[in-house]
Amino acid sequence: MAKALFGGGCFWCLEAAFRRIRGVQEVTSGYAGCQEPNPTYERVCTGETGCAEAVLIEYDPQTISYQELLTLFFALHDPTQLNRQGADIGTQYRSVIFPLNPQQEQIAKAFIESLQPHFNGQIVTTIEEPGPFYPAEAYHQNYYERHPDQPYCQLVIAPKLAKLATNFQEYLR
């Protein structure tokens, strides 16, 4: 198994989407890029911890590649929005890739460079050292599956899942 670590807005969105991808074994919502150890959701929401809401993805590289995960990551959020995704505003919602080895870093840099001409705005996704990954509190894990009727899930997550189903069927389980 291999691992990938991305932040692209609220972790509930990315977690719900990546859980549906063939070859993905586990997705954990949490915090990465932190300047403060053992952060809580309440502290992360202040924007003072340096943390980004992120997802740690465990996947089978024989089934899906890191580059394919990047393709999905960039399709699931707007990488041209600085420190926000929609109404979620703050550095904790930044678009960020945390490479877990030099090969992932090289692939991510080349991917962003190749993707930039396809966007009207500047891609602001950063590539950062992950530091420790801190799993989020239990009530954040598998949030969409447990609360599909919650307004945020209906208004924000469900459309992303519909986009995934429409445009990326070949990746779905």
C-alpha positions as CSV (number, residue, x, y, z in Angstrom):
1,M,0.0,0.0,0.0
2,A,1.0,3.6,-0.7
3,K,-0.1,6.8,0.9
4,A,-1.0,10.3,-0.4
5,L,-1.8,13.4,1.6
6,F,-3.9,16.3,0.2
7,G,-5.7,19.4,1.5
8,G,-8.3,21.0,-0.6
9,G,-10.9,22.7,1.5
10,C,-13.1,20.9,4.0
11,F,-11.8,17.4,4.5
12,W,-15.3,16.0,4.5
13,C,-15.5,16.7,0.7
14,L,-12.3,15.0,-0.2
15,E,-12.9,12.1,2.1
16,A,-16.3,11.4,0.7
17,A,-15.0,11.5,-2.9
18,F,-11.8,9.4,-2.4
19,R,-13.7,6.7,-0.5
20,R,-15.5,6.0,-3.8
21,I,-12.4,5.5,-5.8
22,R,-11.2,2.1,-7.0
23,G,-7.9,1.2,-5.4
24,V,-8.4,3.4,-2.4
25,Q,-8.4,1.3,0.8
26,E,-8.8,3.9,3.5
27,V,-9.2,7.7,3.8
28,T,-8.7,9.5,7.1
29,S,-9.6,13.1,7.7
30,G,-7.1,15.1,9.7
31,Y,-4.7,17.9,10.0
32,A,-1.3,18.3,8.3
33,G,1.3,21.1,7.9
34,C,0.8,22.1,11.5
35,Q,3.0,24.3,13.6
36,E,1.2,23.2,16.7
37,P,1.3,19.6,18.0
38,N,-1.9,17.6,18.6
39,P,-4.4,20.2,17.3
40,T,-8.1,20.1,17.9
41,Y,-10.7,21.1,15.4
42,E,-11.5,24.1,17.5
43,R,-7.9,25.3,17.4
44,V,-7.5,24.5,13.7
45,C,-10.6,26.7,13.0
46,T,-8.9,29.7,14.5
47,G,-6.3,29.6,11.6
48,E,-3.5,30.0,14.2
49,T,-2.1,26.4,14.1
50,G,-0.7,26.4,10.5
51,C,-2.7,23.2,10.0
52,A,-4.6,22.4,6.8
53,E,-7.6,20.2,6.8
54,A,-6.3,17.2,4.9
55,V,-7.0,13.6,3.9
56,L,-4.6,10.8,4.2
57,I,-5.3,8.3,1.5
58,E,-4.1,4.7,1.6
59,Y,-4.2,3.2,-1.9
60,D,-3.0,0.3,-4.0
61,P,-0.6,1.8,-6.6
62,Q,-1.2,-1.3,-8.8
63,T,-4.8,-0.1,-9.2
64,I,-4.5,3.7,-9.1
65,S,-1.4,5.8,-9.5
66,Y,-0.4,8.9,-7.6
67,Q,-0.8,11.0,-10.8
68,E,-4.4,9.7,-11.1
69,L,-5.1,10.7,-7.5
70,L,-3.7,14.1,-8.4
71,T,-6.1,14.3,-11.4
72,L,-9.0,13.6,-9.1
73,F,-7.8,16.0,-6.4
74,F,-7.6,18.9,-8.8
75,A,-11.0,18.0,-10.2
76,L,-12.6,18.0,-6.8
77,H,-11.7,21.5,-5.7
78,D,-10.8,24.9,-7.1
79,P,-7.0,25.2,-7.0
80,T,-7.1,28.9,-7.9
81,Q,-8.8,30.0,-4.7
82,L,-6.2,31.1,-2.1
83,N,-6.9,30.0,1.4
84,R,-10.5,29.0,0.8
85,Q,-12.9,26.8,-1.0
86,G,-16.3,28.4,-1.5
87,A,-17.6,29.7,1.8
88,D,-14.9,27.9,3.8
89,I,-12.3,30.6,4.3
90,G,-9.0,30.5,6.1
91,T,-5.5,29.0,5.8
92,Q,-6.9,25.7,7.1
93,Y,-8.8,25.4,3.8
94,R,-5.8,26.0,1.5
95,S,-5.1,23.9,-1.5
96,V,-2.0,21.9,-0.7
97,I,-0.2,18.8,-1.5
98,F,2.0,17.2,1.1
99,P,4.3,14.8,-0.7
100,L,5.4,11.9,1.4
101,N,8.5,11.1,-0.6
102,P,10.7,12.8,-3.2
103,Q,9.0,11.0,-6.1
104,Q,5.6,12.3,-5.1
105,E,7.1,15.8,-4.8
106,Q,8.5,15.6,-8.3
107,I,5.3,14.2,-9.8
108,A,3.2,17.0,-8.0
109,K,5.4,19.8,-9.3
110,A,5.3,18.5,-12.9
111,F,1.6,17.9,-12.6
112,I,0.8,21.5,-11.5
113,E,3.1,22.9,-14.2
114,S,1.3,20.8,-16.9
115,L,-2.2,21.8,-15.5
116,Q,-1.6,25.6,-15.3
117,P,-2.4,26.3,-19.0
118,H,-5.8,24.7,-18.6
119,F,-6.9,27.2,-15.9
120,N,-7.9,30.9,-16.3
121,G,-6.5,31.8,-12.9
122,Q,-3.2,31.1,-11.3
123,I,-3.0,27.7,-9.5
124,V,-2.2,28.6,-5.9
125,T,-1.8,25.0,-4.7
126,T,1.3,24.8,-2.5
127,I,3.6,21.8,-2.0
128,E,4.6,21.6,1.6
129,E,6.4,19.4,4.0
130,P,3.7,17.4,5.8
131,G,5.2,17.1,9.3
132,P,3.1,14.8,11.4
133,F,-0.4,13.9,10.3
134,Y,-3.0,14.2,13.1
135,P,-6.3,12.3,12.5
136,A,-9.3,14.5,13.1
137,E,-11.7,13.7,15.9
138,A,-13.9,10.7,15.4
139,Y,-17.0,12.7,14.6
140,H,-15.3,14.0,11.4
141,Q,-14.5,10.6,10.1
142,N,-16.8,9.3,7.3
143,Y,-18.9,12.3,7.9
144,Y,-20.9,12.3,4.6
145,E,-21.9,8.7,4.9
146,R,-23.2,9.3,8.5
147,H,-24.9,12.6,7.7
148,P,-26.0,12.7,4.0
149,D,-29.0,14.8,4.7
150,Q,-27.1,17.5,6.6
151,P,-27.3,20.8,4.7
152,Y,-23.6,21.1,4.1
153,C,-23.5,17.6,2.8
154,Q,-26.4,18.3,0.4
155,L,-25.2,21.7,-0.8
156,V,-21.4,21.2,-1.0
157,I,-20.5,17.5,-0.9
158,A,-23.3,15.9,-3.0
159,P,-22.5,18.1,-6.1
160,K,-18.9,17.1,-5.9
161,L,-19.9,13.4,-5.8
162,A,-22.2,13.9,-8.7
163,K,-19.4,15.6,-10.7
164,L,-17.2,12.6,-9.8
165,A,-19.8,10.1,-11.0
166,T,-20.4,12.0,-14.2
167,N,-16.8,12.8,-15.2
168,F,-14.7,10.1,-13.7
169,Q,-16.7,6.9,-13.9
170,E,-13.6,4.9,-14.8
171,Y,-12.2,5.5,-11.3
172,L,-15.3,4.5,-9.3
173,R,-15.6,1.3,-7.5
